[in-house]
Amino acid sequence: MKILHLAAHLGGGIGKAHAALAPHLPADIRQRFVLLQEPIDNRHVDTIMRHGGEIVTGANIPMLRLLVADADVVQFEYWGHPALDELIAQIGVPQASVCWFHRSGLGETPMPLSLLHAVERVALTSPISRPFLPARLLRKTSVINSGFGFDNPPQRVHRDKPAIAYLGTVDFKKLHREIFEVVDALDDDMAPVSLWGHISPEVAACAAAMRHPERIELRGHTLDPVSALAEADIFFYPLRRDHYGTAENALVEAMSMGLVPVVLDNPAEMKIVAHRKSGLIAHTIDECVSCLRRLVQAPSLREEMGAVAAREAQIKSPARSANAFVELWAGLIAERGRVPVRQRGRVPARQRGRLPARQYA
């Protein structure tokens, strides 16, 4: 089965998602990714290639038409990048096509309705996008998750003082501005709260201006989130009301490791966390203080909720999403009466376009 993925790039969430899916796809699935931008961070590209994926960059329109004709299924990786809109305007939407659609947040992000109507299947990365689709699209729409927990996370370590962590976008574009007021209101005998991620200058300034700046540790970006989260017991994830997230990878990852989340009642978080079962959902930023205190003071509650959080996060596994895609692709091919080609020829060197020196294609 030959799947042609058309994507602006394989960085960020889209690259992370496909890198997680790649090891779980059957051997007869042959993936070819046409990227409209040269890879900058090659981590996800390298993982996809290690599992048999082919990466093509610098393709011109004639070459793209050849690649589309050679595929059993064409999948548009639509995560809001304008370069993909430009490509669609040039080549159109072929038959046996799918759109994996990630809508950033619930604000004014435009919906690519012409593309969604033209493809034969729509897969949403999160169920919170479903209510925003026109009714006639729902019959061909499913949800295939793009945010995954960790496989085989380390065992929890017992600590006398439970540790609290945040990992993600440490910028007030997403992080709730009053996070430091919450930490200032906590008790003196608690362990410092660790913030992991690229720290914006504004966040750093607000942390320094706290009444108790010693209660915050700005840990910075990490390439090893498992080790970072292993240092914590509670995942404090207060995002602003209009944040642009949907799948919330960091939240699912923390839950998969048994951390108990404390979140605000935003739509994305409420689709992931079950209140009083797998974590605590606060209705106001002030309520976060009592939620954190409650978890700090109740080890048995943390243990119970952490176990539930880990079980629920495992449902959002890359293996499940990979299986869902295989079923979707196979069903689409069967409807079209096409016979999947299991051996894929490589693109001739003269047609590959300009490729990086590491010979992606």
C-alpha positions in Angstrom: 0.0 0.0 0.0 1.6 3.2 -1.2 0.8 6.4 0.8 1.9 9.8 -0.5 1.9 12.4 2.2 1.9 16.1 1.1 3.2 18.3 4.0 4.6 21.7 4.4 7.3 20.3 6.7 7.9 17.6 9.3 8.8 19.8 12.3 6.8 20.5 15.4 3.6 18.6 16.1 3.2 17.1 12.7 6.7 15.7 12.6 6.5 14.4 16.1 3.2 12.6 15.3 4.4 10.9 12.2 7.7 9.9 13.8 5.6 8.2 16.6 3.4 6.5 14.1 6.2 5.1 11.8 7.3 2.2 14.0 3.7 0.9 14.4 2.8 0.7 10.7 2.8 -2.7 8.9 5.8 -3.5 6.7 3.6 -3.4 3.5 2.8 0.3 4.1 5.1 2.3 2.0 5.2 6.0 2.9 6.6 8.8 0.8 6.6 12.4 2.2 6.8 15.3 -0.1 7.9 18.3 1.9 7.4 21.9 0.7 10.2 23.2 2.9 13.7 21.8 3.6 14.0 20.1 7.0 15.6 22.3 9.6 15.4 20.0 12.7 16.0 16.5 11.3 15.0 14.4 14.4 11.6 13.5 13.2 12.7 13.0 9.6 15.5 10.7 10.7 13.0 8.5 12.7 10.6 8.3 9.8 13.5 7.3 7.4 14.8 4.7 9.8 11.4 3.0 9.6 11.3 2.9 5.8 9.8 6.3 5.0 11.0 8.2 2.0 11.5 12.0 2.1 11.3 14.1 -1.1 12.1 17.8 -1.2 12.4 20.3 -4.0 9.8 18.6 -6.1 8.4 20.6 -9.1 4.8 20.3 -10.3 5.4 17.7 -13.0 7.2 15.5 -10.5 4.4 15.9 -8.0 1.8 14.8 -10.6 3.9 11.7 -11.2 4.1 11.0 -7.5 0.4 11.5 -7.0 -0.4 9.1 -9.9 1.9 6.5 -8.4 0.2 6.5 -5.0 -2.7 4.4 -3.7 -3.7 7.1 -1.3 -2.7 10.8 -1.1 -2.9 12.3 2.3 -2.8 16.1 2.9 -1.2 16.9 6.2 -3.1 20.1 6.8 -1.9 21.8 10.0 -2.6 25.4 8.9 0.5 26.2 6.8 -0.2 28.5 3.7 2.3 26.6 1.5 0.0 23.6 1.4 -2.9 25.9 0.3 -0.7 27.1 -2.6 0.2 23.5 -3.6 -3.5 22.4 -3.6 -4.4 25.4 -5.8 -1.7 24.1 -8.3 -2.4 20.4 -8.4 -5.9 20.1 -7.2 -7.3 17.2 -5.0 -6.9 13.7 -6.5 -9.2 10.8 -5.9 -8.5 8.4 -3.0 -7.4 11.4 -0.9 -7.4 12.0 2.9 -6.9 15.1 4.9 -5.4 14.8 8.4 -6.6 18.1 9.8 -5.2 19.8 12.9 -7.1 22.9 13.9 -5.0 25.1 16.2 -7.3 26.2 19.0 -10.9 27.2 18.8 -10.5 30.9 17.8 -10.5 32.4 14.4 -8.4 29.7 12.7 -9.9 29.4 9.2 -11.2 26.0 8.1 -10.0 24.7 4.7 -13.6 23.8 3.7 -12.9 23.5 0.0 -10.2 20.9 0.8 -12.3 19.1 3.4 -15.2 18.8 0.9 -13.0 17.6 -1.9 -11.2 14.8 -0.1 -12.9 11.5 0.4 -11.9 11.1 4.1 -11.2 13.6 6.9 -9.3 12.7 10.0 -9.3 15.2 12.9 -6.4 15.2 15.3 -8.7 16.0 18.2 -12.5 15.6 18.8 -12.8 19.3 19.8 -12.7 20.2 16.1 -15.7 18.1 15.2 -18.5 20.6 16.3 -17.0 23.2 13.9 -17.5 21.0 10.8 -20.5 21.4 8.6 -23.0 18.5 9.1 -22.5 17.1 5.6 -18.8 16.5 6.3 -19.3 14.5 9.5 -20.3 11.2 7.6 -16.7 11.0 6.2 -14.9 12.3 9.3 -13.2 10.4 12.0 -10.8 11.3 14.8 -7.2 10.0 14.7 -5.3 11.3 17.7 -1.9 13.0 17.2 -0.9 13.4 20.8 0.7 10.4 22.4 2.0 9.2 25.7 5.4 7.6 26.3 5.9 3.8 25.9 7.3 2.1 28.9 7.8 5.1 31.2 10.1 4.7 34.2 8.7 3.7 37.6 7.5 6.5 39.9 9.9 7.4 42.6 8.5 8.1 46.1 9.4 11.6 47.4 8.7 13.1 50.8 7.8 16.4 49.2 5.8 15.9 46.0 7.2 17.9 43.1 5.2 20.1 40.6 6.2 20.6 37.0 5.1 22.4 33.9 6.5 21.4 30.5 5.5 23.0 27.2 5.3 26.5 25.8 6.7 28.8 28.5 5.3 32.0 26.9 2.2 33.9 27.7 0.8 33.3 24.2 -0.2 30.0 25.7 0.7 29.9 29.4 -1.8 31.6 31.8 -0.3 34.9 32.9 -1.3 34.3 36.6 0.7 31.1 37.1 3.1 32.9 39.3 0.3 34.3 41.5 -0.8 30.7 42.1 2.7 29.6 43.0 3.1 32.6 45.3 -0.1 31.5 47.1 1.1 28.0 47.8 2.6 26.9 51.1 6.2 27.6 52.2 7.2 24.0 52.8 6.5 22.9 49.2 9.2 21.9 46.7 9.9 24.5 43.9 7.8 24.3 40.8 9.8 23.5 37.7 9.1 25.1 34.4 10.5 23.2 31.4 10.6 24.8 27.9 12.0 27.7 26.0 11.6 30.6 28.5 10.3 33.8 27.0 11.9 37.0 28.4 8.5 38.2 29.6 8.0 35.0 31.6 11.5 35.2 33.1 10.8 38.8 34.2 7.5 37.9 35.8 9.1 35.0 37.6 11.8 37.3 39.0 9.2 39.8 40.2 7.3 37.1 42.3 7.0 37.6 46.1 8.6 34.2 46.4 10.9 33.8 43.4 12.6 30.9 45.1 9.5 28.8 44.5 10.0 28.7 40.7 12.8 27.0 38.8 13.1 28.0 35.2 14.7 24.8 33.8 14.7 25.7 30.1 14.3 23.5 27.0 15.0 19.8 27.3 15.5 17.2 24.6 14.6 14.5 27.2 11.1 15.2 28.5 10.9 11.7 30.1 13.7 12.5 32.5 12.3 16.0 33.1 8.8 14.7 34.0 10.3 11.8 36.0 11.3 14.4 38.6 7.7 15.5 39.2 4.5 14.1 40.7 2.0 16.7 39.7 1.7 18.3 36.3 0.5 21.9 36.7 -0.7 22.9 33.2 -2.6 26.2 33.4 -3.2 27.5 29.9 -4.9 30.8 28.9 -8.5 30.6 27.8 -7.9 31.3 24.2 -4.8 29.1 23.8 -4.2 27.6 20.4 -3.6 24.0 21.5 -5.8 21.0 20.7 -4.1 17.6 21.1 -1.8 18.8 23.9 1.1 16.4 23.6 2.8 17.6 26.8 -0.4 16.9 28.9 -0.8 13.4 27.5 2.9 12.6 28.0 2.8 13.7 31.6 -0.3 11.6 32.3 1.3 8.6 30.7 4.1 8.8 33.3 1.6 8.8 36.1 1.7 12.5 36.9 -1.6 14.0 38.2 -2.6 17.0 36.0 -4.1 20.2 37.3 -5.7 22.1 34.4 -8.2 24.8 33.7 -11.6 24.0 32.2 -10.6 24.8 28.6 -12.1 22.6 25.9 -8.9 20.8 24.9 -7.9 19.9 28.5 -11.4 18.8 29.4 -11.3 16.3 26.5 -8.2 14.7 28.0 -8.5 15.0 31.8 -11.4 13.4 33.7 -12.1 15.5 36.8 -11.5 13.8 40.1 -10.5 10.6 38.2 -7.4 11.2 36.2 -6.7 14.7 37.5 -8.3 17.9 38.7 -10.0 20.6 36.6 -10.2 24.1 38.0 -12.8 26.6 36.9 -10.7 29.6 37.9 -7.0 30.3 38.2 -7.5 30.9 42.0 -9.1 27.4 42.3 -5.8 26.0 41.0 -4.3 26.8 44.4 -6.7 24.6 46.3 -6.3 21.8 43.7 -2.6 21.8 44.1 -2.7 21.9 47.9 -5.2 19.0 47.9 -2.9 16.8 45.9 0.2 17.8 47.9 -1.5 16.8 51.1 -3.0 13.5 50.0 -0.4 10.9 48.8 -3.0 8.2 48.3 -5.1 10.5 46.1 -2.0 11.3 44.0 -1.3 7.6 43.6 -4.8 6.7 42.7 -5.3 9.5 40.2 -1.8 9.0 38.8 -2.6 5.4 38.0 -5.9 6.3 36.3 -4.1 9.1 34.3 -1.5 6.6 33.1 -4.1 4.1 31.9 -6.2 6.8 30.1 -3.1 8.2 28.4 -2.2 4.8 27.0 -5.5 4.8 25.1 -4.0 7.7 23.1 -1.2 5.5 21.8 0.6 5.7 18.4 -0.2 2.1 17.8 -4.0 2.8 17.9 -3.6 5.8 15.6 -1.5 3.8 13.2 -4.1 1.0 13.1 -6.8 3.6 12.5 -4.9 5.0 9.5 -4.3 1.6 8.0 -8.0 0.8 8.2 -8.9 4.2 6.7 -6.5 3.8 3.8 -7.5 0.2 3.2 -11.2 1.1 3.2 -10.6 3.9 0.8 -8.6 1.7 -1.6 -11.3 -1.0 -1.5 -14.0 1.5 -2.4 -11.9 2.6 -5.3 -11.3 -0.9 -6.5 -7.6 -0.3 -6.6 -5.1 -3.1 -5.9 -2.4 -1.8 -3.5 1.1 -2.0 -4.9 3.3 -3.5 -2.3 6.7 -2.8 -4.1 7.4 0.8 -4.7 9.8 2.0 -7.3 12.1 4.8 -6.3 11.9 8.2 -7.9 14.6 8.5 -10.6 17.5 10.8 -9.5 16.8 13.3 -12.2 13.2 13.7 -10.9 14.0 14.0 -7.2 14.6 17.7 -7.2 17.1 19.3 -4.9 17.7 17.0 -1.9 19.8 17.5 1.2 23.2 15.9 1.2 22.0 13.1 3.4 20.1 11.7 0.5 16.5 11.7 1.8 15.0 10.1 -1.3 
